Amino acid sequence: MSAQREELPLGRMEALSDGIFAIAITLLVLELALEPDAVERPLRALVDEWPSYLAYVTSFLTIGVVWMAHSGITSGFAPETPSSTG
């Protein structure tokens, strides 16, 4: 009696990793904020917060590049086909 491992199908692994990257990118937005009085001078409020926006864009691009590299690597994976050994 042989115990067979049940492995995660390739499509599910890709969906899981894509979801993790999506959550990471979404969490970046939580750091962006404007002061309550920004309604009066919105352009000035955006200029005052430029370091936060620069950090957001840099982080977004970094995660995007890593995601694209990860997609390139996983696209080379082939689903395992069961072989019959006698």
Contacts in CASP RR format, 6 or more apart in sequence:
PFRMAT RR
TARGET T0000
AUTHOR 0000-0000-0000
METHOD contacts of the structure
MODEL  1
MSAQREELPLGRMEALSDGIFAIAITLLVLELALEPDAVERPLRALVDEW
PSYLAYVTSFLTIGVVWMAHSGITSGFAPETPSSTG
7 80 0 8 1.000
8 16 0 8 1.000
9 79 0 8 1.000
10 74 0 8 1.000
10 77 0 8 1.000
10 78 0 8 1.000
10 79 0 8 1.000
13 74 0 8 1.000
14 71 0 8 1.000
14 74 0 8 1.000
17 70 0 8 1.000
17 74 0 8 1.000
18 67 0 8 1.000
21 63 0 8 1.000
21 64 0 8 1.000
21 66 0 8 1.000
21 67 0 8 1.000
21 70 0 8 1.000
24 63 0 8 1.000
25 60 0 8 1.000
25 63 0 8 1.000
25 64 0 8 1.000
28 56 0 8 1.000
28 59 0 8 1.000
28 60 0 8 1.000
28 63 0 8 1.000
29 56 0 8 1.000
31 52 0 8 1.000
31 55 0 8 1.000
31 56 0 8 1.000
32 49 0 8 1.000
32 52 0 8 1.000
32 53 0 8 1.000
32 56 0 8 1.000
33 49 0 8 1.000
33 52 0 8 1.000
34 42 0 8 1.000
34 45 0 8 1.000
34 46 0 8 1.000
34 49 0 8 1.000
35 45 0 8 1.000
37 45 0 8 1.000
38 45 0 8 1.000
38 46 0 8 1.000
46 53 0 8 1.000
END
